[in-house]
Amino acid sequence: MFSIRCCLAFILLTFRIVFTQSYHEIRAVWIATNHRLDWPPSTFNIDLQKKALVEILDSIESKNLNTIFFQVRSNGTVLFKSSFEPFSFYIDENGNMPYDPLKFAIEEAHRRNLEIHAWINVVQVFAGKDLKTFNNPLHITKRKPNWIIEYGTIDSRSYWLNPALPEVREYLSDLIKELVENYNVDGVHLDYIRYPGRNLNDDSLYNIYGGGLLKDDWRRKNITDLIELINKKVKSIKPNIKLGATPVGINRNHKDMYGWEGFYEVYQDVKDWLRKGLLDYIAPQVYWSFNDRFQFDILAKDWVDNSFGRKVIIGIGAYKPEVRKEIDKMINYVRAIGADGVAFFRYSSIKDYNLKSLFDSNSNKRQRKKENFNENIESKNIVENNHESEKIEIDEPSFALMNLMAPQLIKKLNYYEIIIYSEKEDEVILKGVNEKNEEIIKIVKVREGKNIINISSNLEKYSEIFLLFISSNKMMKLKL
């Protein structure tokens, strides 16, 4: 650990943060197997299939990612030994199992010190045009047609298990329990853990099982009960296994942002899941940019602020061009608001993206959620080139910053006034730190030059206040 001395009085003060080794930033990526999106390749040659997965894992390791969500159940088929569901036709054209893909993936992932979570499409059991899979007499839609919800139009119909049925919840939780019993996965990752939508004909089941609840509340309870049952069964076998879910990116609408809400549209009461401790983490699908109608920063912070002590991994929609060009900024923002990491959807979207400089070995100590601030280190600056190039650490502040003045704090009668000087339009996170914890005081947008920010909070409870400039990737210390 080293320190950088402040050389000139007017130089913009930034600082290096030293983190305790107990914090672990999650740097994850989804590997999609449904429709062969990421893997396996369009071949039934076993050696080529294995070679392709090894190359994917080598690439992930080279990017300094540390976690993979490997899809093992989709469209009602699996990529592991199961007494519940048929094996995928993607590996063998006859649905035989010439080798165990999940076992192979686990061995190769652990060889590279990667965590591997079994990614499961839970409630949805079919969508698309793969008739070979759908017409298989062993498919759940054929074996248990009375369990199935058909949803959508003829052109875009999907099939879902009905979570209102206790036998469906037992079936799904037993399927996952068997997987956990037989495989050394580090976690279970629940996707499509929801209803397909609102337009359902479930009055008869509601009359039987409603229990006096409003129908919307009853539907939400059915999903929550399913997660609770999965939690109970997998934790009884492996208490330390990580159970997570990837909910819809918007839990509830925000002011001036109206979209497809997980809570109202598909009955995901994520706050209740977290409040009850049913999940160890969530990876919400925040697949928008900073300038989108659904703003990345507002949604990401909302998830972090309502985590109830559980881990929050922000899902990044790297498949969208407008998101891809902001990945660097998103990673910095996610770290600044105290999230537990990021997850990229999906591997093919980041295959050629240079993430190594963002996740270098020093980053693990330098840019993670703050747990311990070193008071002796006063300044540091990080200059970043375009997203393809590596970050360059500079011991001395850049001359371009020398004309900026340090921020000022002025105490008024009933509030505080903070004067901030910015070299460009930016977004600034004000963080207060004391001996016990740290917290976000306010997030503000600033223009180039001088900005005056009014704060009504009691700032005297903090020993230090830091200003984090998101776009500029800089930090400043506010004198108290």
C-alpha positions, 0 to 999 in steps of 0.5 A: 500500500502506498500514498501520494502526497499533495503537491500544490494547494489548488490541485483537485484533491482526489483519494485512493480508497483501501478496502478490507479483504473481506469484501468480494466484488461479484463480476458475473456473466450469463452464459445462455444455452437456450436457442444455443445463444452462447453455447453449445455451438451448432454441432453434435460433436462432443469434442467441439462442444467441450472445446467451445465451452473451454474457450468461453471460460478462458475468455471469461477468466482473461477478463477478470470476471469471477462468476458465471450464471450457466443456463441449465434449464430452459424450455422444459429441458435440462443440461444435467442428470434429472429424474424430472425432465428430459435432456436437451436436444442441443447436445445430442440429436436424439436427446441422449446424454453422451456426457454431463454438460453441467459436471464438465462446466463445474470442473472447468469453471473451478479449475479457473477459480470461477464460481458457477451458478446453475441458471434455471428458467423456473416457471416458463417451460416453453417459448419459441418454435423448437417443435422437436422439444415441445412435441417430446412426450416427456415434455412437462406440457405433455405429461402435466397439461393441467399444470400449464398456463398458455399465454400470449397470441398464436404467433408469440405463445409461451407456456408456463407452470401454474405457481398457484398449484401446490403440486407445481411448487413441490415439483419445481423445488424438488427438481432444484433440490435434486440438482443441488444434491448431485452437483457441486454448484456454488449457487442457484440462479432463478430466472422467470420466477414470475407469472407471464402477465396479468391476463390470466384465467385463474378464478377457480384456483383463486376460489380454492386457494385465495385465502381471503387475499386480493387476487394480486396479493395472492398471485404475489404470494404464490411466487414468494411461497415457491421461492421460500420452498426452494430456499428451504429444500436447497438450504437443508442440503447445503446451507452455504449455497448461494440462492439468487434470482434475476427479477425484472429491472423495474420493481415499481415505477418512479416519477416520470418513468413508467414501464413494465413493473415486476411488482404489478405486471408479473407479481414479483414482490422482490422486497418481500423476498429480501426482507424475509431473507429468502435469497442471498442475492438478486441480479435485477435486469437493469438493461437501460442506459443512463439517458434512456427513458428508464434511467440506469442510475435511478433504477440501480440505486433503487435496488441497492437502497432496498436490499435489506442486507442482501447482495445486489448485483446490477444486471447490465444489458450489454447486448444494447449498443447504447448500453455497451458504450456506457459499460465503463461508466456503469461499473464506476457508478455501481461501485460508487452506490455500494452495489455488490457487483455487476452481471453482463447479459450475455457472454456473446455481447462482451466476448470482444469487450476489453473488461480487463482494465476495469477489473484488474488485480488492483481494482479488487482493492481500489474500487470496491464497496467502501469498508475502510478508508485510509486517512493517510492517503490524500490524493490520486487520479485515474485517467481513462482513455476510450473503452478499448484501452487500459486505465493509466494510474498517475501519481501526480494530478493532471495539469488539466485539473490544476485550475479547479478549486477544491469544494467548499462547505458553508454552514447556514442557519438551517442548512449547509451550502456546498460549492462544487467546481466541475470540469464538465457536466457530471453527476456527483454522489455525496457520501458521508463517512463516520466510524460506524458506516457510510451512506449516500447523502445526495446525488446531484447533477452539476454543470461545468464550472461553479455549482451551489448545492443546498443540503438540509441533512445534519452533516456534523455526524460525519467525520469525512464527506467525499464527492464521487464524480461519475462521468469523470471517474474522480473523487474529491474530499470535502473539508469539514 
